[in-house]
Amino acid sequence: MIKAILLDRRFLVMLFIINLLGTIYGYYWYRYQLASTPDIFLIFVPDSPTASLFFTIFLLFFIFKKRFPLIEALAIITLFKYGVWAVVMNLLTLWVNGELSPSGYMLMLSHGAMAIQGLLYAPFYKIKMIHIVIAGIWTLHNDVIDYVFGMMPTYATLNNYMDKIGYFTFWLSILSIFIAYQLTIRAKNRTSL
């Protein structure tokens, strides 16, 4: 039943449009931070919109029965990572401030959905180990850019926790890479036995 829905062309087109609009809005949301970001770091700052861009590209290829395994690996890893990350940061903001804006709740809902959708399509990815390795390097490199060079998304009320957030983010990256491996490479190896 779920597989039929995930493969339904109308559902795929709807998901593509939602992700495309969400990606555009995400880049717009980062506009102020991007305006003050040195050019060399621009590609690494808008984490969530770039993750949803990877998934949007996957969907476009998937709709037309084409494959792009590196994009698939980048999508599953970064969608899960930044989806979970945004939910946790907004929960932490709620805990620190005692309240959360409506946009904070919207971010939690949209990013939670982001994390889930990347995992739902795992059975359909054509990822190989090299794709996991390259996407893993991209993801960990992004952590270095964010927390060594200070290019992480800004949550003003959480500035006092940046060292702990950076540590959490590193291990979230490792978990995301591990989950992507388990749901793609490992799952395919088990079914081929």
matplotlib code that plots the C-alpha trace (Angstrom):
import matplotlib.pyplot as plt

x = [0.0, 2.7, 4.9, 2.1, 1.6, 5.3, 5.6, 2.3, 3.3, 0.7, 2.1, 5.6, 4.8, 3.0, 6.0, 8.3, 6.3, 6.2, 9.9, 10.7, 8.7, 10.1, 13.6, 13.0, 11.5, 14.5, 17.0, 14.9, 14.8, 18.7, 18.9, 20.2, 22.8, 23.9, 24.3, 26.9, 28.6, 32.0, 31.6, 33.8, 31.3, 28.1, 27.4, 27.7, 25.5, 21.9, 21.9, 18.2, 17.4, 20.3, 19.2, 15.7, 17.3, 19.1, 15.8, 14.0, 16.6, 16.1, 12.4, 12.7, 15.0, 12.8, 9.6, 11.3, 12.8, 16.4, 18.9, 21.5, 22.9, 25.2, 22.3, 20.3, 23.1, 23.3, 19.6, 19.0, 22.0, 21.4, 17.6, 17.7, 20.5, 19.1, 15.5, 16.4, 18.8, 16.2, 13.6, 16.1, 17.3, 13.7, 13.0, 16.1, 14.9, 11.6, 13.4, 15.8, 13.1, 10.1, 8.2, 8.5, 7.2, 4.6, 7.4, 9.4, 6.6, 6.3, 10.0, 9.7, 6.8, 8.4, 11.8, 10.4, 8.7, 11.9, 13.8, 11.1, 10.6, 14.3, 14.1, 10.8, 12.5, 15.5, 14.3, 14.3, 17.8, 20.6, 23.3, 26.7, 29.4, 31.3, 28.2, 27.9, 31.6, 31.4, 28.1, 29.6, 32.7, 30.4, 28.4, 31.3, 33.1, 30.0, 30.2, 33.8, 32.7, 29.7, 31.5, 35.2, 34.6, 31.4, 29.0, 26.3, 22.6, 22.0, 19.8, 20.6, 19.3, 21.4, 24.8, 25.9, 25.5, 27.5, 30.2, 27.6, 25.5, 28.6, 29.4, 25.8, 25.8, 29.0, 27.4, 24.2, 26.2, 27.7, 24.3, 22.8, 25.6, 25.2, 21.4, 21.9, 24.3, 21.9, 18.9, 20.6, 23.9, 23.2, 19.5, 20.4, 23.1, 20.7, 18.1, 20.6, 21.7]
y = [0.0, 2.5, 1.4, 2.0, 5.5, 6.3, 5.2, 6.9, 9.4, 12.0, 11.7, 12.0, 15.2, 16.6, 15.8, 17.3, 20.6, 20.7, 20.1, 22.6, 25.4, 24.5, 24.6, 28.1, 29.3, 27.8, 29.7, 32.9, 32.3, 32.3, 35.5, 37.7, 35.2, 34.5, 38.3, 38.4, 35.1, 35.1, 33.7, 30.7, 29.4, 30.2, 26.7, 25.4, 27.8, 27.0, 23.4, 22.4, 24.0, 22.3, 19.0, 19.4, 20.5, 17.1, 15.4, 17.5, 16.6, 12.9, 13.2, 14.8, 12.0, 9.4, 10.7, 10.2, 6.8, 8.1, 7.6, 9.8, 7.7, 10.4, 12.8, 10.0, 9.5, 13.2, 13.4, 10.6, 11.7, 15.4, 15.2, 13.1, 15.1, 18.6, 17.5, 16.1, 19.0, 21.6, 19.8, 19.5, 23.2, 24.4, 22.2, 23.6, 27.1, 26.2, 24.9, 27.9, 30.6, 28.9, 29.6, 29.1, 31.3, 29.9, 29.8, 27.6, 25.1, 25.2, 24.5, 21.5, 20.1, 20.7, 19.5, 16.4, 15.6, 16.3, 13.7, 11.1, 11.5, 10.8, 7.5, 6.4, 6.3, 4.4, 1.1, 2.8, 4.4, 2.9, 3.9, 2.2, 2.5, 5.1, 7.4, 7.0, 7.8, 10.9, 12.1, 11.4, 13.5, 16.3, 16.1, 16.0, 18.8, 20.9, 20.4, 21.7, 24.8, 25.4, 24.9, 25.6, 28.6, 29.8, 29.4, 27.5, 28.6, 31.4, 30.8, 33.8, 32.4, 29.3, 31.0, 30.0, 26.3, 26.3, 24.0, 21.4, 21.9, 21.4, 18.1, 17.0, 17.8, 15.8, 12.7, 13.4, 13.4, 10.0, 8.6, 9.9, 8.3, 5.0, 5.0, 5.7, 2.8, 0.5, 1.4, 1.2, -0.8, -3.2, -3.7, -4.6, -7.0, -8.8, -9.2, -10.6, -13.4]
z = [0.0, 1.1, -1.8, -4.3, -2.9, -3.0, -6.6, -7.8, -10.4, -9.2, -5.6, -6.9, -8.9, -5.8, -3.6, -6.2, -6.2, -2.4, -2.1, -4.9, -3.2, 0.2, -1.3, -2.8, 0.5, 2.4, 0.3, 0.8, 4.6, 4.6, 2.5, 5.3, 6.5, 2.9, 2.3, 5.0, 4.2, 2.4, -1.1, -0.4, 2.2, 0.4, -0.8, 2.8, 4.7, 3.6, 4.9, 4.9, 1.5, 0.0, 1.5, 0.1, -3.3, -3.4, -2.8, -5.3, -7.9, -7.0, -7.4, -10.8, -12.0, -10.4, -12.0, -15.4, -14.4, -14.3, -11.5, -9.9, -7.0, -5.6, -5.3, -3.7, -1.1, -0.5, -0.1, 2.4, 4.6, 4.6, 4.7, 7.8, 9.4, 8.9, 9.4, 12.9, 13.6, 13.0, 15.2, 18.0, 17.7, 17.9, 20.9, 22.5, 21.7, 23.3, 26.4, 26.7, 26.0, 27.4, 24.2, 20.5, 17.6, 15.2, 12.6, 15.0, 15.1, 11.3, 11.0, 13.3, 11.3, 7.9, 8.9, 10.6, 7.4, 5.5, 7.6, 7.1, 3.4, 2.6, 4.6, 2.9, -0.5, 0.7, -0.9, -4.3, -4.2, -6.3, -3.9, -3.8, -1.2, -3.1, -3.0, 0.8, 1.2, -1.0, 0.6, 4.1, 3.3, 2.1, 5.3, 7.7, 5.8, 6.1, 9.9, 9.9, 7.8, 10.2, 13.6, 12.9, 10.5, 12.3, 9.3, 11.1, 10.9, 13.4, 16.4, 18.6, 21.8, 21.4, 21.0, 24.5, 23.5, 20.2, 21.4, 22.5, 19.4, 17.2, 19.1, 18.8, 15.1, 14.4, 16.0, 14.2, 10.9, 11.8, 12.7, 9.4, 7.4, 9.3, 8.7, 5.0, 4.8, 6.7, 4.7, 1.3, 1.0, 4.0, 3.2, -0.4, 0.7, 3.1, 0.4, -2.1, 0.3]

ax = plt.figure().add_subplot(projection="3d")
ax.plot(x, y, z, "-o")
ax.set_aspect("equal")
plt.show()
